[in-house]
């Protein structure tokens, strides 16, 4: 595939590889995108006005404040609707939450969860739920492209990326559409510091790392940086180091990575004990159980 070939053909300039998530990690855009663009559009396109309060709370929990933070938008839609269908306040209103059987089937069989791939799937599977999901997802992208500008990176994130680029090969590892990633990294003059930008079109985050690193870098010479459990999973799937950017403590996390974590990674002292201490704080910041179910 053309997108993935960019990663496969990357020639190492350094002995180390660093993968960096973007939304909510480098840029403080995650809450804005979900609260101002994803939620209003999901309420509108799926006619959820009667339960809009529950939709907002559920969407924010799934995508921002829980262990599913950072999940791709299409699985997120399924998770949100499943949780809504179990909420007592939704059931009490007699509201029927939409079922998306064809989307579930597509997610089960496909790893490249992007608009373009879903559109291709729709051309041969003319299901009404796929059409509605596509219209919603395209509307989200259009609104973000039209309105979202001038959201700077976390201060120490920019400093870290510039420093790290001279010591390791750096790539963006994200589930955001490529067009938005390119625009944001160019807008803030950061693209020049990364070797490649991988978005949802390139496959999963685990695939981004695997395809880029295969046969080029030892696992302990690879570091994944991210603010969501999906970033941790990408690291674990490839047996690499992981540095979490703690939601709500982003700049503190980047400062620690800049002044402590990077040196440990490059000098081989990023130990299991150090990793475990980072992961414990990360785990505490993102619960599994919604507040309305506790």
N, C-alpha and C positions, 0 to 999 in steps of 0.2 A: 504493500500500500504506500502511496506517495508520502502521506503524512509521517508514517512510522519510519520510512527510509531516511528521513532527515536525522533521526536519532540513531539509527543503525549505522549510518555512515560517518558519524561524528568521530573525528580523529583526535585522540588525547593530546593536549598540550602540556598537561601536568600529570602527576602520579595520583592525584585525588579528584574525586567527583562529588559535587554538592548539588543536591536537588532542593529547590525552594518553592514552596507553595506561594500563592499570590493573594487572593481575596481573604481578608481577615488576618493575614499573616504578614505580608509586606505592606499591603495597603489597608487602611482602616475603612474598607468599603462594605464589609460583609453585612453589618446591621442595616446600613442604608439600603443596600440592594434588596434585602429580604423584606424589610418593613415598608419601603416606599415603592417597590416595583413588583416583587413576587406576590406578596399578599394581596394588594388591591386587584391584581389581574386574576389571581386564582378565585377570588370571591366573585368577580365579574363574569369570567368565562365559564365557571361551573355553577353559577347561580346559587351562591352560598350566602346571600344577604341575610336570610332568616337566622343564620347561626354565625354571623360574622365575628362576634366576640370570641367564640370558641375556636373559630378558624385561626384568628390571629394568635391566640395563646398557644394553640397546638403547633402552628407553623413555626413560631419563634422557638418553642422548646425543641422541636425536631432539628431545626436547621442552625440554631445559634447556641442553645443552652443545655445541650445534652450530649450523650456519647455518639449520637448520629450527626453531630455538627459537621458541616462540610460535605455531606453526602451529595452525590449528583442529583440534579433537580428532578429527574424522572423517578428514581426510587424514592426520593423524598416525598413526591406526590402520593405514592402508594402508602408510605408509612403514615403520613398525615391523615389520609382518608381512613385507614384502618383504625387509627387512634380516635378519630372523630366518631366513627361508628360504634365505639365502645363507651363514649362519654355519656354519663347519665343525663346531663343537661341537653344533649342532642337527642338522645332517645326519648326523653320526656316531652320534647316538642313534636315527636312523631316524624322527624325529618329523615328522609332517606338519603344517606350519603352516596355519591356516585360510585359505581363499580367500574373498574377499568381492566377488564379481562385481557384484551388484546395487548395493552401496555405491559401488563404483568408477564405475558408470554414473551413479548419482545425483550424485556429486561432479562428474563431467564436465559435467553438464547444469544444475547448480544453483549459485547463488552464495550464497544465504541458508542456510548450513549450520547449522541449529539443530534441536533436538529436535522442535519443533512442525512444522516443514516436513518433516522426515524421517517423522514420524508420519502426516502427510497423504499422503506418497508411499507409505507402507506400506499404507494403506487401499486402494490400487488396484494394489499390487505385493506380493502376499503371499509374499515370499521369506523363507526361513528365516534368511539372513544379516542381513537388515534387522531382523527381529524380535530377533535376538540383540544386534545393535549398539544398538538402542533400549533394550533392557533394561539393558545395560551403562551406557549414557550416562545413563539416568534414575537408576540406582543411584548413580553418581558424584555427580550433582546432589543427590540425597537425603542422601547421607553428608556432603557439604560443608555443606549447609544445616543439618544437624543438629549437626555437631560443630565447624565452623570459626568461631571468634570471637576477638575481641580481638587481631587482628594489625594493629598500627599502621602508618601510612605511614612511609616513610623520612623522617627528620627534616626535611631540607631540601626534600623534595618538598612537604610541607604548607605550608611557608613560601613556596615558589615559587608554588604554586597560588593562595594567598591574594593575593599581590602581583600576579600576572599577571592575575587576574580584574578588577582595576581599570584595566587597561591594554589588554586584548584580550578578545574573546569566546572563551571556553574551552569545549571539549566533550570528553567522554570518547569515545575511539575504541578499541573492544575487540572481541575475539571470545569473551569470556566471556558466558554467559547474562545477560540483562538483570536478572532477579530478583536474582542474586548481586551484580551491580554496584550496583544501587540500595541493597541492604542494606549493603554495605561502605562506600559513600560517605556514606550517612546515618549509619551507626554511628560514623564518625570525623568527623562534622560538616563534610564537604567538599562535599556536594552543593550547598550554597548558593553555592559559588564557580563552578559550571559552568552553562552555558546549556542543555545537553542531555547525556544519557547514551546512547550508541549501543553496543549489544551485537551478538551474532551474529545476532539477529533482524532487524537493520537492513541486513544484507548484509555485504560485505567492508569492510575498513578503507579501501581506496581509494574505495569507493562512499560511505562515511561522509563523507569529505572533499569529494569531488566534488559530492555532493548538497547538502551544507551550503553550500559556497562558491560554487557556480555563479552567476555574474552579480552577486556581492556583494563579493568580495575579490580583488585582484590576486594572482597566484601568489606573488610575493615578499613578500606580507603574510600568508602562511600558514606556520605552523611545526608540524611533527609531532614529538612526543617519544615515544620508545619504546625498549624493550630487546631487540627482536628484528628480524631481517631483514624480516619482514612489515611492520613499521612503516616501515622504510626504503623498501620497495617502494611503500607507500601514498603516501609523500612523492614518490617519483620518478614514479609514475604521474600525479600531479597537478602536477609541476614545482615543488614547494614546498621550503622549507628543512626539514632534518631534524637533530635533536639526539639522539644516542644516549645512553641510560643504560647504561653498561657493566656487564654481569653480573659480580658480585663487587666492583664499585667503584661501587655505586649511589649512596650518599650523597655520595661525592666528585663524581660526575657532576652530581647535583642542585645541589650547592653551586656548582659551576662555572657551571651554567646560571643559577642565581639571581644570581650576582655578575658574570657576564661575558656569557653567551650571550643572555640576555634583552635586555640593552641593545643588543648588536650587531643582534639581530633588529629591534628597534623603531626603530633609527637608520639602518637600511639598510647596515650594515657587516658583515653576515653573509655574507662573501665566499666565492667558490668555493674559495679557498685554505684558509680557516678550516674550511669544510665538509669538504674533503678530509682535513685533519689529524684531524678527529673520526672520520671514516669509517675511516681506517687503523687507529686503535686499536680501533675496534669490530670490524673484520674479523678482527684478530688474536685477539680473545677468543672467536670462534665458528668452529671449524674445519669443513671439509666432510667429511673422512674419519674414519670411526670408528677408535678405537684398535686394535680387533682386526683391522683391515684394513691397518694401516700396516706 
